[in-house]
Amino acid sequence: MSWHHCLCSLALSLLLTLVVPQSILAADSWQAGLAKVNITPTKSMWMAGYGARNKPSEGKLTDLWAKAIVLQDASGHRALAITLDLVGIDRILSQSICQRIEKEHRLKRDQVALFCSHTHSGPVVSKNLRPMHEYLLPADQKELIAEYAQKLEDQLVELAGAAVKDIQPAKLSWASGKATFAVNRRTNKEAEVPQLRADGKILGPSDHDAPVLAVHNEQGELRGLLFGYACHATVLSGYDWCGDWPGYAQLELEQRHPGCLALFWAGCGADQNPLPRRTVALAEDYGRQMADAVDATLKQAGTPLTGSLKTTYRELAAPLGTLPTKEDLQTAADGKDKYQAARAKMLLADMAAGKALRSDYPYPVAVWQLGPDVQWVILGGEVVIDYALRLKSDLRGTKTWVAGYANDVMAYIPSRRVLIEGGYEGGGSMVYYGLPTIWAPEIEESIVKEVLQQAKTP
Ligand SMILES: [Zn+2]
């Protein structure tokens, strides 16, 4: 660019500053593109989320969707969020999808994030929860799983292209609502929750914030609602495809606002359940409660998104604890616990193929700055609520959005507190995901440090 152009544009921006309020200019400079694709399996296949299921899917309560939103700031910098009505995604599939999106749609790794709703009524996704599915399912299911993963990858790459193609001027605004159906499942007994709720005695910690990004077109019509909440999608545990409560929330919002796409991302709800649960009526009811929370934010003025977009992504070496010996694994492989045995067989097979046990894991952390206000922290794995509470307190409160279940769902991610307390989220769950041992106590500090570094990058 020549000095002449620079001076001209400087003069122009000075002139515009004088005649147009800066907030309107900046708000007008954002653009957005939206798209969706149906990812409901077309064949009956194994469902993911509960080890106790003993047969493939039988029917469908709701379709499962992948949805995409591309945000673009005035300089043309873009970020693509893909939300998935799926339990999780593994590193290999996630990398493959992101590499193809980079090649075909020129969005680099830091500009793409894949968010899973963690519905427990969706299909097995590729190598996610690998020991359970690789060692405990009938052979014909493995073919269906591979087939579904390949189709999903193609669909998501195409979806990214459709969202990019849809990019158009938009008015973006954000607000934060509240919903209260998430209950800390470590500190409240499930059977007692109705009474505890009635008595106002539900124990935390929980995070009931529901951040919302609203997308309007230039005519003021609502085109998109992106919202998050920290709670497991585990109301249902049957044999019918279903988006669980997040699926019903998205359906409800799309019915209330024709022409609008609703996109859900899961927060740090690893130790939070929707309670009570186990009926379709309850899943629908939590969906409505979530939709009400999102709609309530629309009635507020909302804060316009101004400024520019910044995207960062790094993988840190998240430390694991003491590794098992080969003899430990052999004992587990021969033991009675079928899940322990499956993991041990998988790790022994990996070792025999020359792959040493991991002593750390490449853990994905991204931070997207949406203008001067909103800071979207994007974490992998099933992250417990302590991370959301700590990061919001260290950073910007409700302006800091903390997503889990993004990019790679490799295990539960306990805080130091939960790790030391133990239990399912602290360590018991590791066996289903296939990592060789529990996390080291430094896990929380290493993740928080990486987030703060990215969040404070000017
Ligand atoms: Zn979970």
Residues whose N, C-alpha, C, O or C-beta is under 5 A from the ligand:
A	BS01	ZN	E382
